[in-house]
Amino acid sequence: MSTRRLCSLVAFGGLTLGLLIVPASRAAAAAGTITTFADPGGVASTDYPAGITVGPDGNLWYAGFRSHRIGRITPAGVITTFVDPGGTASTHGPSGITVGPDGNLWYTSYLNDRIGRITPDGVFTTFVDGQGTLDGPAGITLGPDGNLWFTSNGNGRIGRITPSGDIATFGDPGGTASTEYPLGITTGPDGNLWYTSSNTDRIGRVTPDGTFTVFSDPSGNTGRPIGITAGPDGNLWFTSADTDRIGRITPAGAITTFADPRGNIDGPSRITTGPDGNLWFTSFYNDRIGRITPAGVITTFVTPATVDGPDGITSGPDGNLWFTNQLSDRLGQLTSGAVCGGLPLTVDLASYGRPTAGGDVIQGTIGDDITDGLDGNDLFCGRAGNDTFNGGNGNDTAYGGNGDDRLVGGSGRDHLDGGRRTDTCLGQSGSDTARNCEIRLGIP
């Protein structure tokens, strides 16, 4: 984990857990597929956005933890926020949010122990647990039984609320040694609810009738799990904030965790299934968005400077990924637009210099850039011309920018694309390919 930390009793992931990591300042890193949107109302309107979900109206809805509002953003980026007329006595610290079976949005009100409902046109209702067993509700999801299920973070319970507002909570018979500070929750492919127990480093399962089972990672690589989602492969996937890993648990309880070989995950927070059949997650402490395939291959993407503390993430109705930025009070969108061969960037020369491992997506800055592919499988895109790319140990791809680029293949099967036909493409392995090159050397 990064040592760039500042201790403060503030919310992480919409939850008061005690430590916030404040990223060090860095130069802006251009990533053409990522856009962020600021609320014109400023922090009084959107402050510390946490959970985010797709609403029944085709918009994105999010929880403003410190503004005590519920926000809506259209796929075009237009933001509207709604204030509960009951004030903070009714909605205080909204955190998780999901769509209900009734066509409304349901959210957790973390700081006053309520569950809230807001209609698509902004009408609020909040519900109190008459038994007093609700303490710090955090994550929330639609259950397999047509009810809403949530985690009660402060007392280690899992709760259920019907669409009519009746609340019941369930305690793990194993007590806090088994379930303590539950955070994320989702419906699994087996028709049960699955949740993360952040303080016991376990993943829990609860049936709709309230029967608990918890699972420990035998390898010890699961530390403070936070987000959890159902994956496209029939398993559950989760983030492990303290070990900087992404985890997978089968419905039978077998846990596997995956580390980024480049070390570019720092405090992963929330996770969702993307429109491309992969899992996408936020890396809170180093301001990256990550992707992991069902086979466990991890890629993380550089973000603009306006991305600061990414937390909640969901697949949008427009086929893009949408996420919240807690520290910059913005909403982010990651599109699948064609940048550098159709991929977002993992390395930008403006702030990260040359890649340190293979499999990077590299973009030049303002021209006259020089970069080397090291371990192979790198993708380089020149940007403003006069760029130089030297291939690594194999299977690199290079795209020239605005011309006058020098693209040199390495020892493997490289593909060199000059772009403006004023480039020099030099093959060295005898198995390289090229196109749009004014000068071709060593390439058929």
Solvent accessible surface area in square Angstrom, and as a share of the most:
residue,aa,sasa,rsa
1,M,85,0.38
2,S,20,0.13
3,T,132,0.77
4,R,93,0.34
5,R,86,0.32
6,L,107,0.53
7,C,102,0.61
8,S,40,0.26
9,L,148,0.74
10,V,32,0.19
11,A,4,0.03
12,F,3,0.01
13,G,2,0.02
14,G,0,0.00
15,L,2,0.01
16,T,57,0.33
17,L,53,0.26
18,G,18,0.17
19,L,75,0.37
20,L,17,0.08
21,I,1,0.00
22,V,63,0.36
23,P,20,0.13
24,A,55,0.43
25,S,118,0.76
26,R,75,0.27
27,A,57,0.44
28,A,69,0.54
29,A,1,0.01
30,A,38,0.30
31,A,6,0.05
32,G,60,0.58
33,T,2,0.01
34,I,11,0.06
35,T,60,0.35
36,T,19,0.11
37,F,40,0.17
38,A,51,0.40
39,D,15,0.08
40,P,126,0.79
41,G,46,0.44
42,G,34,0.32
43,V,89,0.51
44,A,75,0.58
45,S,10,0.06
46,T,0,0.00
47,D,26,0.13
48,Y,1,0.00
49,P,0,0.00
50,A,1,0.01
51,G,17,0.16
52,I,15,0.08
53,T,18,0.11
54,V,41,0.23
55,G,6,0.06
56,P,70,0.44
57,D,58,0.30
58,G,30,0.29
59,N,25,0.13
60,L,0,0.00
61,W,0,0.00
62,Y,1,0.00
63,A,0,0.00
64,G,1,0.01
65,F,9,0.04
66,R,110,0.40
67,S,18,0.12
68,H,45,0.20
69,R,65,0.24
70,I,0,0.00
71,G,0,0.00
72,R,55,0.20
73,I,0,0.00
74,T,34,0.20
75,P,48,0.30
76,A,85,0.66
77,G,14,0.14
78,V,94,0.54
79,I,20,0.10
80,T,49,0.28
81,T,24,0.14
82,F,34,0.14
83,V,79,0.45
84,D,8,0.04
85,P,125,0.78
86,G,41,0.40
87,G,33,0.32
88,T,65,0.38
89,A,78,0.60
90,S,15,0.10
91,T,1,0.00
92,H,55,0.24
93,G,0,0.00
94,P,0,0.00
95,S,5,0.03
96,G,11,0.11
97,I,13,0.06
98,T,17,0.10
99,V,46,0.26
100,G,7,0.07
101,P,68,0.43
102,D,60,0.31
103,G,30,0.29
104,N,23,0.12
105,L,0,0.00
106,W,0,0.00
107,Y,0,0.00
108,T,0,0.00
109,S,0,0.00
110,Y,24,0.09
111,L,79,0.39
112,N,35,0.18
113,D,50,0.26
114,R,65,0.24
115,I,0,0.00
116,G,0,0.00
117,R,54,0.20
118,I,0,0.00
119,T,32,0.19
120,P,43,0.27
121,D,110,0.57
122,G,17,0.16
123,V,90,0.52
124,F,24,0.10
125,T,48,0.28
126,T,24,0.14
127,F,32,0.13
128,V,87,0.50
129,D,8,0.04
130,G,74,0.71
131,Q,150,0.67
132,G,67,0.64
133,T,39,0.23
134,L,11,0.05
135,D,60,0.31
136,G,5,0.05
137,P,0,0.00
138,A,2,0.02
139,G,12,0.12
140,I,14,0.07
141,T,19,0.11
142,L,63,0.32
143,G,7,0.07
144,P,62,0.39
145,D,61,0.31
146,G,30,0.29
147,N,24,0.12
148,L,0,0.00
149,W,0,0.00
150,F,0,0.00
151,T,0,0.00
152,S,0,0.00
153,N,1,0.00
154,G,41,0.39
155,N,53,0.27
156,G,7,0.06
157,R,70,0.26
158,I,0,0.00
159,G,0,0.00
160,R,62,0.23
161,I,0,0.00
162,T,33,0.19
163,P,46,0.29
164,S,87,0.56
165,G,12,0.12
166,D,95,0.49
167,I,29,0.15
168,A,35,0.27
169,T,18,0.10
170,F,41,0.17
171,G,31,0.30
172,D,18,0.09
173,P,124,0.78
174,G,43,0.41
175,G,35,0.33
176,T,82,0.47
177,A,82,0.63
178,S,10,0.07
179,T,1,0.01
180,E,54,0.24
181,Y,78,0.29
182,P,0,0.00
183,L,1,0.00
184,G,5,0.05
185,I,13,0.06
186,T,17,0.10
187,T,37,0.21
188,G,6,0.06
189,P,76,0.48
190,D,59,0.31
191,G,29,0.28
192,N,23,0.12
193,L,0,0.00
194,W,0,0.00
195,Y,0,0.00
196,T,0,0.00
197,S,0,0.00
198,S,3,0.02
199,N,79,0.40
200,T,28,0.16
201,D,60,0.31
202,R,74,0.27
203,I,0,0.00
204,G,0,0.00
205,R,52,0.19
206,V,0,0.00
207,T,34,0.20
208,P,45,0.28
209,D,111,0.58
210,G,16,0.16
211,T,79,0.46
212,F,25,0.11
213,T,48,0.28
214,V,35,0.20
215,F,32,0.13
216,S,60,0.39
217,D,16,0.08
218,P,128,0.80
219,S,73,0.47
220,G,57,0.55
221,N,45,0.23
222,T,8,0.04
223,G,8,0.08
224,R,39,0.14
225,P,0,0.00
226,I,3,0.01
227,G,3,0.03
228,I,14,0.07
229,T,20,0.11
230,A,36,0.28
231,G,13,0.13
232,P,69,0.43
233,D,58,0.30
234,G,32,0.31
235,N,24,0.12
236,L,0,0.00
237,W,0,0.00
238,F,0,0.00
239,T,0,0.00
240,S,0,0.00
241,A,0,0.00
242,D,70,0.36
243,T,48,0.28
244,D,23,0.12
245,R,61,0.22
246,I,0,0.00
247,G,0,0.00
248,R,56,0.21
249,I,0,0.00
250,T,37,0.22
251,P,44,0.28
252,A,92,0.71
253,G,13,0.13
254,A,62,0.48
255,I,23,0.12
256,T,55,0.32
257,T,19,0.11
258,F,35,0.15
259,A,51,0.39
260,D,12,0.06
261,P,117,0.74
262,R,57,0.21
263,G,59,0.57
264,N,31,0.16
265,I,8,0.04
266,D,11,0.06
267,G,0,0.00
268,P,0,0.00
269,S,0,0.00
270,R,42,0.15
271,I,11,0.06
272,T,17,0.10
273,T,41,0.24
274,G,7,0.07
275,P,80,0.50
276,D,76,0.39
277,G,30,0.29
278,N,26,0.13
279,L,0,0.00
280,W,11,0.04
281,F,0,0.00
282,T,0,0.00
283,S,0,0.00
284,F,0,0.00
285,Y,1,0.00
286,N,29,0.15
287,D,6,0.03
288,R,9,0.03
289,I,0,0.00
290,G,0,0.00
291,R,42,0.15
292,I,0,0.00
293,T,34,0.20
294,P,45,0.28
295,A,84,0.65
296,G,15,0.14
297,V,94,0.54
298,I,7,0.04
299,T,17,0.10
300,T,3,0.02
301,F,1,0.00
302,V,3,0.01
303,T,2,0.01
304,P,27,0.17
305,A,53,0.41
306,T,51,0.30
307,V,1,0.00
308,D,39,0.20
309,G,0,0.00
310,P,0,0.00
311,D,1,0.00
312,G,3,0.03
313,I,12,0.06
314,T,19,0.11
315,S,31,0.20
316,G,11,0.11
317,P,65,0.41
318,D,55,0.28
319,G,37,0.36
320,N,22,0.11
321,L,7,0.03
322,W,0,0.00
323,F,0,0.00
324,T,0,0.00
325,N,0,0.00
326,Q,0,0.00
327,L,46,0.23
328,S,33,0.21
329,D,26,0.13
330,R,67,0.24
331,L,0,0.00
332,G,0,0.00
333,Q,18,0.08
334,L,5,0.03
335,T,35,0.20
336,S,93,0.60
337,G,35,0.33
338,A,95,0.73
339,V,33,0.19
340,C,14,0.08
341,G,53,0.51
342,G,31,0.29
343,L,64,0.32
344,P,8,0.05
345,L,0,0.00
346,T,4,0.02
347,V,12,0.07
348,D,0,0.00
349,L,28,0.14
350,A,49,0.38
351,S,40,0.26
352,Y,89,0.34
353,G,35,0.34
354,R,127,0.46
355,P,5,0.03
356,T,115,0.67
357,A,24,0.19
358,G,14,0.14
359,G,27,0.26
360,D,3,0.02
361,V,8,0.05
362,I,0,0.00
363,Q,18,0.08
364,G,0,0.00
365,T,21,0.12
366,I,154,0.78
367,G,9,0.08
368,D,108,0.56
369,D,18,0.09
370,I,96,0.49
371,T,0,0.00
372,D,33,0.17
373,G,4,0.04
374,L,78,0.39
375,D,86,0.45
376,G,1,0.01
377,N,93,0.47
378,D,2,0.01
379,L,23,0.12
380,F,0,0.00
381,C,11,0.07
382,G,10,0.09
383,R,98,0.36
384,A,44,0.34
385,G,3,0.03
386,N,81,0.41
387,D,1,0.00
388,T,28,0.16
389,F,0,0.00
390,N,51,0.26
391,G,16,0.15
392,G,10,0.10
393,N,106,0.54
394,G,6,0.06
395,N,87,0.45
396,D,1,0.01
397,T,35,0.21
398,A,0,0.00
399,Y,66,0.25
400,G,11,0.11
401,G,14,0.13
402,N,84,0.43
403,G,3,0.03
404,D,95,0.49
405,D,3,0.02
406,R,114,0.42
407,L,0,0.00
408,V,12,0.07
409,G,0,0.00
410,G,8,0.07
411,S,80,0.51
412,G,14,0.13
413,R,183,0.67
414,D,2,0.01
415,H,57,0.25
416,L,0,0.00
417,D,6,0.03
418,G,0,0.00
419,G,38,0.36
420,R,150,0.55
421,R,156,0.57
422,T,62,0.36
423,D,1,0.01
424,T,29,0.17
425,C,0,0.00
426,L,41,0.20
427,G,7,0.07
428,Q,115,0.51
429,S,44,0.28
430,G,63,0.61
431,S,50,0.32
432,D,4,0.02
433,T,76,0.44
434,A,14,0.11
435,R,135,0.49
436,N,39,0.20
437,C,13,0.08
438,E,117,0.53
439,I,83,0.42
440,R,100,0.37
441,L,90,0.45
442,G,57,0.55
443,I,17,0.09
444,P,136,0.85
